[in-house]
Each structure stands twice: as structure tokens, then as C-alpha cells.
Amino acid sequence: MPKLSLNGALAGLLLLAACNQPKTSEQAAGADRTTASADSTQSTSMPTSSSFGKTADGTEVQLYTLTNAHGLKATITTYGGTLTSLLTPDKKGQLGDVVLGFDSVEGYTNPTYLEAGPYFGALIGRYGNRIKGGKFTLDGKAYTLAQNNGPNHLHGGKRGFDKVVWQAEPGSSADGQTLTLTYTSKDGEEGYPGNLTVKVVYTLTNDDALRLDYTATTDKATPLNLTNHSYFNLNHGQAKNALDHVLTLKADRFTVVDATLIPTGELRPVEGTPMDFRQPHAIGERIKQVPGAAPGGYDHNWVLADQQRTKPELAATVYEPVSGRTMDVLTDQPGVQFYSGNFLSGTLTGKGNTAYPQHYGFCLETQHFPDSPNQPKFPSTILQPGQTFHSTTEYRFGVRK
């Protein structure tokens, strides 16, 4: 080891003493600003992206990952604006995926999936839910849409918003990381009038919610009913189905439907029926009592309000007893379609090699009522030129221990 000279040692001691001197208030403030800047940078970090594969025509599809400080993580693909996974903690603090879906775009585009048509996690438009006979009249003109659900039109047609590639812009806000998706639906697309521009902003908030903010404008009057079609299972990969989930729905009426799930126009009180979830009930508790055609189960619109509300309000709460996970659904929409996964049949295998049998997941699709373009007593779904459609839905997550 080389020897240290006395002069060198003395210089070293003086330097050490200088470094250990108390900071002046200006130096401390500077350090605090540096720390605050680092914290700010961390809190406003951007979503990350990766390839999710290619569509049949060779279009590259991206997957964006949003995270928050509590470890929640949402992945959204530009194909269909689809929420592919959503990781939330259980009562032990362990993260788990709570939505159904696939690990690549091929899962959403293969023939078996397209034939089954479950719409896992997708953005739905122009018109979510059903339109009777695929027909409506607007301003004296008759329009014909695809009949892609028996005799009726469903979820925007054969190539609705769930099957297009959206433009994406990752970002951040004071509430958390964001992903802004935009799509322009041309005049005449799937039979609908007007050039419609749609923007949907996903935000994974710092208080553990996934928020969807919808905006749309048009240059011709057109029906519009935007929603997200995520299937939830708060014990995904562990439970055999979602029938033990406990649901509360803040609605005292529902829209009665015919054999093809088209509303008759009647808004019937839920009291005394298996449709009454004003107090908590397990999804499977009365599911066999629900009237309707095979395969049976819930696939109805609950009436939250008689018109679109001015701000999001609590619509539903779900609790899964094994994991302890909870989910609150807040929306400004007048209705919510509760669907108990009746048509899932086990033919689809998703993430983690998990098979999806009947009732494995459930949907709470915030919306306007089905077939509103043909039901003048229902809240209007017609967007006019010069108007801007705005809507917000939140899925908030927590635990009960």
C-alpha cells in the first residue's frame, strides 16, 4: 500500500470537515427541490409500451402498461382499445389479474374467439348493446345495420370499435398515468351516419381506480352508445366461476326484454324478483330463477336514472369473499348492463392457460338503454352536430379483510 504524506492527510481531514458542515438554509432548500423534483418525476412517470403482435393484415398492435404507486397495473392494447389485464391486490396484499383476456392479439382475432364473440375488455361502439332488427329511423331517413346477433344488431356491427386499431398517446396527469385512444368512424361505416370522432382516456388513478373518460363529436346526427366490455373475476385463476361474487346494484327498475333480448319498453320494478340487487346477493344465488331463453342467466339493463346524470355516481359494488377484493362501479350513464357470462362455454382458454367456462366472468357495462333509437320513451342516444358527448365511468378497487 502506498504511504500517505502528512500534507495529503491534513488536506483530507480539512475536506472531510467541510463536507460535514451543516447545510445553509439555501443549500437545504436546493436539496429539497432536487428531492421534490425526483419525486415529481417518479409520480408522473409515463406508461410503457411493447408489441402485442400483428393483425391479419400486418398492422402492428401495441400494448401499453399503466402502473400506480400501490402496484396496480393495467395493460391496454390498441386493438379494440382492449383492457387485457388489470392487477389489483387481495386481502394479503398479493397482486392478481381480475379481468378475462389473452396474452397476445392472436387470442382476440382467432376464428374460435370471433365466432364466440365475447368482446373481452374491448371498447364498444358506435352502439353498445342491441338495436332491434338492425334498423332505425333518424330525421325521417331509414338506416339498415348488420344483423350480427340473431335478428338484431349488436355492439356496433361486424367490425365495431372492438375490431379496429386505435391511435394511442401515453401520458400522465395529476391523477395518474393515462392512455388516450382516438378513432374516427367514417360516414356510412357499419351503416351509421356521420363522421364520428371518438376519444377515450384510460387513467389508472393514484387512489386505485381505473377511469374511462369518453368524448365524441359528429358531423351528422347519429346514435351513440359507448361502453367497455370487460369481464371481471376478482379471484381470476383460482375460482371455478364468478357465481360466489356478491353484487349490489343501486337500481330499482330494469328493462324487460323479449326472447331476443330486445326491450319491450317496460321498466319493471325489481322488487320481488331475482333482479333485485339493492341488497347484496351472490350472483349465483337466484340465477336459475331469471326468466329467458337458454343458456339462462343475467343479461339485462338496470335503470340507474331516467336520463344521463351530470357526474359519476355509485352504480354497483362487487365483493369476492375468498380474495377479499372489492370493486365499486361509478358512472354518469343512465343504465348498466349486468351480464353473467352466460354464453361462455369453455371453448376459450385465456391468460395463464385458464379455461373460461360458463359464468367464469361477469360484465357491468355502463351505458344507455338497449334499442334506444327505436324507443322514444328511453333517454335519447342521438348525438347532433355541434354537440360534444362526454361520459365517465370508474372501476374502484379495494379489499375487505
N, C-alpha and C positions, 0 to 999 in steps of 0.2 A: 504494500500500500504506500503511495507517495506521501511524504511528510507535508503537513500544512504549516506555512510560515506564520509567525506571530502577527504580522501585519494583516495577513489574509484572515486569520481567526478573528482579530479585532473588527475588521470590516464586516465579517459575517455576523458578529454579535450586534453591531450597530444596525445592520439591515433587518435582523430579526426583531430588534426592539421597535424599529419604525413600523414594521408590519403589524405589531401587536398594539400599537397606539389606538385609543378609542377613535371611532369614526366621528367626523364632524357631522352636524345635522344635514349639511348639504350632501356629504358622501352617503349618509344613511338613506336620505331621500332618493339619491341616484340608484342605490342598490334596490330599494323598494320598487322603484319604477322598473328596473330590469326584471325583478321577480314578477311584478304585475304583468309586464309585457309577455313574459314567458307563459304565465298562467292564462292570459288572454289568448295567446297563440294556441295553447293546448285546447281551450274551451271552444274555440272557433275553428278547429281542425276540419278539414274537408272530407267528404265521403271518398272511399277508394273505389277503383273500378278494375274489372278484369273481363276477359272474354267469356261469354256464355254459350258460344258456338255460332253456327250459321243456319239460316233458314234454307228451305229447299231451293230458293233462287239465288243462294250465295250471299245474302245480306248478313253482314256481321252484326251480332247481337251482343250487347254489353250487360254486365251485371254490376250494380253499384251496391256498396255496403255502407250503411249508416250505423254509427255507434253513439252511445252516450256514456256519461261518466259512471253510471251504475252497471255498465257491462251489457245493457240491452243492445241487440244488434238486429237490424232489418236488412234484408237483401231484396233488391228490386231490379228486374230486368226490363230493358227497353222493348222486349217483345210483349205486346199487350199491356205494358205498364204493370207487369205482374209482380205481386209480392210473393217471392218464392220461399222465404223463411223469415221467422221472427223469434228470436231467442229472448226469453224472459226468465227470471229466477223463480224457483219454487220456494217452499217454506224453509228449506235447508240452505237456501242461497245458491243452489245448483242451477245453471242455465239449461234450458231446454227449448226446443223448437215447438211452437204452438200452432203452426199452420201447415196444411197439406200442400204438397208440391213435388217438384223434381229437381235434380241436380244439374240439368243442362236443358237447353232449348229443345233438344230432340224429344224429351218427355212430353212437351206441350204441343208438338207438331206431328207425332206419330199417328198412324191411322186408327189404332185402338183408342187412343185418347180422343181424337177428333170425333169418332163415332159415338163414344160415350158422352162427350160434351159436358163435362162438369164445370168448366171455366175456373179452375183452381186459381184463386188470387188475382184474377185479371180485372182491369178497368173495363167497364161495360158501357156501351153506347152505340148509336145515338140514344136508343131507348132500352133501358134496362127493364126486364120482365116482359110480359106478353102483350101483344096487340091482336085483337080478335080478327081472325081471317086474313091477317096481313093486309088490312085495308083501313084507311081513314080518309075523311074529307076535311080539307082546310081551305077557308076562304072560297068555298064553292067548287074547289077542284078535288077530284078523287085521286088518291095515291095508292099504289099497289106495292107491297113489300114481299119479301121472301116468306114462304110458309115453311119454316125450318123447325117447327115443334108441333107435330101433328098438323092440324088445320091452321095453326096460329103462327105469328111472328114472335121470335124470342131473341132478346139480348142483342138487338141491332142487326140481325141477319146472318147470312152465311159467312161474311167476312166483316164482323163487327170490330169494335175498337180493341177487342181482346186478341185479334189476329194481325194487327199491324205493328210496325216498328215505330216507336215514338222517338222524337228528338229529346235528348236529355241534357240537363245542365246541373251539375252538382254545386252545392253551395252551403252556406251556414247562416244562421240568424241568432238572435238573442235567445231563442227558444231551443235551438239545437241544430244538428246537421239536416240539410234539406236536399231533395232531388226534385227539380222542376221538369216535368214532362209536357211536351206540346205535340199536338197533331191537328192537321187541317183536313176535314172531311169535305170532299168536293161536292158541289151541287149535283144531285142525282145519285150519289153513292148509296148503294143498297136501297134505292128508291126514294130517299129522303130529299126534300127540297132545301136549297140554300147551301152556300159555302160556310161551313161551321168551323170556327177555330176554338179548340179546347186546350186549356192548361190545367194540369193537376200537379199540385205541390205536395209531396210527401215530406213530413217533418217528424223526426224521431226526437221527442222533446226531452229536456233535462228532468222533467217530472214523470218520466216513464210512460208516455203516451205516443202512439203513432197517429198523427193527424193528417187528414187529407183535405186540402182546400181546392175546390173545383171552381173554374171560371170558364165561361163560354160566350162567344158572340156569333152572330149570323147576319148574312145579307138578305135572307128571305125568312119569312115565318116558318118555323119548323118545330116538331115535337122534340122534347129533350128530357131524358131521364138518366142521369149519370149515377153510377154506383161502383162499388168494389165487391168482388165475388169471392172473398177469402173464406175458406173453410177452416174453422178453428177446432182444435182438440187440445185442451190445456194440459193433457197428460199424454201427448203425442209420442208414439213409440213404446208406451207402457200399457195403456188401456186397450181393451179389446174393441171398444167403441166409445161414443160420447154420450150414451144414454144416462149415465150417472151424473153428468153435469147438471147443476142446479141453476135454473133460469128464472129471472124476474123480468117481466115486460110491463112497462108503465103505459098500458093501453087498455081501455075498457070496451073497445069495439074492434071488429075485424071485417074484412071484405069477404062476403060469401062468394064462392066460386062454383062454376058448373063442372061437368066431368072433364073438361079440357083445361081447367084451372083459369078460366076467364071470369072476372067478377060479374055477378048478376046485377050489381048496382046496390044491393042491400048492404048496409052497415049494421051488423048484428052485434048486440051486447055479448061480451064474453062470459058474463055471469052464468054459472050453472053448466058450463061447457068445458071440455078439455082444452079449450083455447084460453082459459083464464090463468094467466101467469102474473096477476097483480100481486099475489103472494108467491114466494119461491116454491118451485116444484122441479123435481128431476125431469129431464127431457123424456125419459122412457117411462115415467110413471103412468101416463094416460095415453101414450102414443097409439095404442091399438084401438082406442075409442074415437080417434079422429076420422070423421066420415070422408069418403072419397074413393077414387079408383086405386087399383094396385099400382105400385107396391105398398102404398099406405104411408102415413106419417104426416108431418107438418110441412106445408109448402104454401103458406098463406101470407097475406099482407095484414099487419096490425095497424090500426089507425092511431097515430100519436097526436094528430091535430087535424083541424079542418082546413088548414092552409099552411104554406111554408112559414116556419117561425123566423123570428129576426135574429136569433142566436142559438147556438147549440145547447140543448138541454138533455138531461139523462133520459135515455130511452130503455136501456136494458142493463142488467147485471148478470154475470155468469160466475159460478163458483165451482171449482173442481176439488172434491174433498180429499183425494189422495195426495195430490201435489200441493194443495193449499192455494193454488193460483186463482186470482180473480181477474175479471175483465169488465169494465164499465164501457158502455157504448153511449156516446153523446152525439146528437145531430140536430140540425135545424130543419131537416126534412119532415114532411107530414106523415110518413109511413116507414115501416121496416118489414122486410120480408124475412120471416123466420123459416128456414129450410133445414130439415133434419137429415139431409144426406140420403134420402130415400132411394135414389137411383144408383148410388154406389153399389157395386156388386162383387168386388174382389178381383176384378179383371185388371185393375191398375195397381202397380207397385211403385211407391214413391221413394223419398229420401230414406236412407238407412235400410233399404230393402224392406220397407214396411208396406204390407198389403193394405188396401183401402176397401174393406167390406162395407156393407150397408150400415148407415148411421155412424160411420167412423169419425165424421166431422159434421159440423153444423155451420150454417151461414146466418148472419144478421145483416142483410143488405138494406142500408138506409136509402130511401127512395121516395118518389111519388107513387101513386097507386097504379096497379096494372091497368092497361087498356084505357087510360085516361083520355086519349084522343077521341075515343068513342063514347065517353061517359061525361056528359056536360055537367053533372052534379058533383063530379070529383074536382079537386083542386087542379087548375089548369097547368099543363106542361108545355104550353106553346111559348117559345122564345121568339120575340119580334126583333126586326132590325132596329138598331139604336139602343136596345136593351143589353145589359150585361148580366148574365146568370152568375150568381155566387152561391156557394154552399160549402159547409164544413162538417166533417164527421171526425170524431176522435175515438180511438180504442185505448183506454187507460188500464194499465196493468198493476197489480199488487198481489199481496199474499195474506191469507189468514193462517195463523199458527195454532 
